[in-house]
Amino acid sequence: MMIVVMGAAGNVGRPLVDALVAAGETVTAVGRRPIDGLPEGVVSRAADLADPQTLRPVLDGADALFLLVAGDDAHGILDAAKAGGVRRVVLLSTQGAGTRPESYRHAGAFEEAVTGSELAWTVLRPGGFDSNAYAWAPGVRAQRTVAAPFGDVGLPSIDPADIADVAAVALCGEGHAGRVYELTGPALTTPRQRAEAIGVALGEPVRFVEQSRDEARAQMLRFMPEPVVEGTLAILGEPTDAEQRISPDVERVLGCAPRSFADWLGRHVDAFR
Ligand SMILES: NC(=O)c1ccc[n+]([C@@H]2O[C@H](COP(=O)([O-])OP(=O)(O)OC[C@H]3O[C@@H](n4cnc5c(N)ncnc54)[C@H](OP(=O)(O)O)[C@@H]3O)[C@@H](O)[C@H]2O)c1
C-alpha cells in the first residue's frame, strides 16, 4: 500500500512514518519543507494543505492518507485525495471537536468533510500531547524552571507515539472505518507533577511557577487563534468529566496500555538538558 503522511516532521508524523515503514508499507512523507532524517526508502515531498492544488502530484497513486487539520479547504484536500486514488483517510482531529465544538470549529469542519466523504474514514480525537512539554524546554534548560497555568489540574495527556501507532493500525488494518477514537494517556497528571518528573529525569530539581490565566493567554495568543486559546485554557483550567476521562480506545486498538508521561520524557529528556 502507498500511504501519504501529512505533517511527517511533526510529533505524530515522525513516529507514524517509522511505524508504517516497520509494517512494510510504502510511505510518502509530506511537509511544507523538505524533511531530513527519514528512514531509508521514504520519499519526502513538499506540499501545503492551505493550497490543495499542491497536493495533487503528491497524492497521485496513493491508497491511503494521514491528514491533519490545516488550511481552510477540507473539501479541496479530499477532492485531491480522491483524484489521486486514495480510498482511506485517517484524520488527526482533537478531543475539543467533541467537547467544545464552539472553540474547535476548524477541526469540526474537517471532521464533517471527512465523515461526509465517500472515503473509508477514521477520526482520531486526542487530548493534549505529552510533547506540549517541549514548550517548557527553554525555561528548564536556562533556569530549571517551568512556568504554566493551573498547576494542580490533572489531565490524561497522550504520548504522540501512541497516536501514531493507532493511526498506523487504522491506515493499514481492517475494522476501523467509520470509527471516532478518543485518545488519552493512562493517567491524570498535573503540570506541577510533569515539571517534577522532568526534574527527576534530569537529576536536578525543577521549580514550578504558576502563571495566571492572563499570562498564559497572552503567551498562547502568539501562536494560536483566539477561539482555540480560549478552548485550550478552559480545558487546562476547568476540564469537564469527559476531558478528564481515561479513554479505553488506545488499549482497544493496540492491545496494550497507553504510554505514560514518564515514558515520553525518558525518550525526549535531552531536549531539557
Ligand atoms: N498539541 C496538542 O496538544 C494537540 C492536541 C490535539 C490535537 N492536536 C493536533 O495535532 C496536530 C499536531 O500537533 P502538534 O502540536 O504535535 O504539532 P506539530 O508536531 O508541530 O505538527 C504540526 C505538523 O503540521 C504540519 N502542518 C501545519 N500546517 C501545515 C500546512 N498548511 N500544510 C502541510 N502541513 C502542515 C507541520 O508541517 P511542516 O513541517 O510543514 O511545518 C507539522 O509537521 C495539530 O494538527 C493539532 O491540531 C494537537
The ligand as an SDF file (V2000), in Angstrom:
LIG
                    3D

 48 52  0  0  0  0  0  0  0  0999 V2000
   -0.5610   19.5050   20.7080 N   0  0  0  0  0  0  0  0  0  0  0  0
   -1.7090   19.0860   21.2280 C   0  0  0  0  0  0  0  0  0  0  0  0
   -1.9190   19.0370   22.4580 O   0  0  0  0  0  0  0  0  0  0  0  0
   -2.8120   18.6450   20.2970 C   0  0  0  0  0  0  0  0  0  0  0  0
   -3.9970   18.1300   20.8600 C   0  0  0  0  0  0  0  0  0  0  0  0
   -5.0000   17.6730   19.9970 C   0  0  0  0  0  0  0  0  0  0  0  0
   -4.8110   17.7440   18.6250 C   0  0  0  0  0  0  0  0  0  0  0  0
   -3.6450   18.2750   18.1170 N   0  0  0  0  0  0  0  0  0  0  0  0
   -3.4770   18.3260   16.6570 C   0  0  0  0  0  0  0  0  0  0  0  0
   -2.3570   17.5450   16.2970 O   0  0  0  0  0  0  0  0  0  0  0  0
   -1.6390   18.1370   15.2100 C   0  0  0  0  0  0  0  0  0  0  0  0
   -0.1610   18.1290   15.5190 C   0  0  0  0  0  0  0  0  0  0  0  0
    0.0410   18.9660   16.6040 O   0  0  0  0  0  0  0  0  0  0  0  0
    1.4250   19.2440   17.3030 P   0  0  0  0  0  0  0  0  0  0  0  0
    1.0970   20.2110   18.3690 O   0  0  0  0  0  0  0  0  0  0  0  0
    2.0800   17.9880   17.7020 O   0  0  0  0  0  0  0  0  0  0  0  0
    2.2340   19.9900   16.1850 O   0  0  0  0  0  0  0  0  0  0  0  0
    3.4880   19.5530   15.2910 P   0  0  0  0  0  0  0  0  0  0  0  0
    4.1550   18.3380   15.7330 O   0  0  0  0  0  0  0  0  0  0  0  0
    4.2720   20.7840   15.1690 O   0  0  0  0  0  0  0  0  0  0  0  0
    2.8330   19.1580   13.9330 O   0  0  0  0  0  0  0  0  0  0  0  0
    2.2480   20.0170   13.0860 C   0  0  0  0  0  0  0  0  0  0  0  0
    2.5400   19.4780   11.7060 C   0  0  0  0  0  0  0  0  0  0  0  0
    1.5560   20.0270   10.8860 O   0  0  0  0  0  0  0  0  0  0  0  0
    2.1470   20.3630    9.6720 C   0  0  0  0  0  0  0  0  0  0  0  0
    1.4340   21.4420    9.0330 N   0  0  0  0  0  0  0  0  0  0  0  0
    0.9740   22.5680    9.6220 C   0  0  0  0  0  0  0  0  0  0  0  0
    0.4030   23.3540    8.7000 N   0  0  0  0  0  0  0  0  0  0  0  0
    0.5210   22.7100    7.5100 C   0  0  0  0  0  0  0  0  0  0  0  0
    0.1260   23.0140    6.1850 C   0  0  0  0  0  0  0  0  0  0  0  0
   -0.5110   24.1570    5.8820 N   0  0  0  0  0  0  0  0  0  0  0  0
    0.4060   22.1240    5.2080 N   0  0  0  0  0  0  0  0  0  0  0  0
    1.0540   20.9640    5.4960 C   0  0  0  0  0  0  0  0  0  0  0  0
    1.4370   20.6210    6.7280 N   0  0  0  0  0  0  0  0  0  0  0  0
    1.1810   21.4900    7.7190 C   0  0  0  0  0  0  0  0  0  0  0  0
    3.5340   20.8140   10.0370 C   0  0  0  0  0  0  0  0  0  0  0  0
    4.3340   20.5550    8.9310 O   0  0  0  0  0  0  0  0  0  0  0  0
    5.5870   21.4640    8.4610 P   0  0  0  0  0  0  0  0  0  0  0  0
    6.7340   20.5060    8.5550 O   0  0  0  0  0  0  0  0  0  0  0  0
    5.2280   21.8330    7.0900 O   0  0  0  0  0  0  0  0  0  0  0  0
    5.6780   22.6290    9.4040 O   0  0  0  0  0  0  0  0  0  0  0  0
    3.8880   19.9100   11.2190 C   0  0  0  0  0  0  0  0  0  0  0  0
    4.6090   18.7800   10.8020 O   0  0  0  0  0  0  0  0  0  0  0  0
   -2.2440   19.5260   15.0040 C   0  0  0  0  0  0  0  0  0  0  0  0
   -2.9900   19.4950   13.8120 O   0  0  0  0  0  0  0  0  0  0  0  0
   -3.1420   19.7510   16.1910 C   0  0  0  0  0  0  0  0  0  0  0  0
   -4.3410   20.3850   15.8470 O   0  0  0  0  0  0  0  0  0  0  0  0
   -2.6520   18.7170   18.9140 C   0  0  0  0  0  0  0  0  0  0  0  0
  1  2  1  0
  2  3  2  0
  2  4  1  0
  4  5  1  0
  4 48  2  0
  5  6  2  0
  6  7  1  0
  7  8  2  0
  8  9  1  0
  8 48  1  0
  9 10  1  0
  9 46  1  0
 10 11  1  0
 11 12  1  0
 11 44  1  0
 12 13  1  0
 13 14  1  0
 14 15  2  0
 14 16  1  0
 14 17  1  0
 17 18  1  0
 18 19  2  0
 18 20  1  0
 18 21  1  0
 21 22  1  0
 22 23  1  0
 23 24  1  0
 23 42  1  0
 24 25  1  0
 25 26  1  0
 25 36  1  0
 26 27  1  0
 26 35  1  0
 27 28  2  0
 28 29  1  0
 29 30  1  0
 29 35  2  0
 30 31  1  0
 30 32  2  0
 32 33  1  0
 33 34  2  0
 34 35  1  0
 36 37  1  0
 36 42  1  0
 37 38  1  0
 38 39  2  0
 38 40  1  0
 38 41  1  0
 42 43  1  0
 44 45  1  0
 44 46  1  0
 46 47  1  0
M  CHG  2   8   1  16  -1
M  END
$$$$
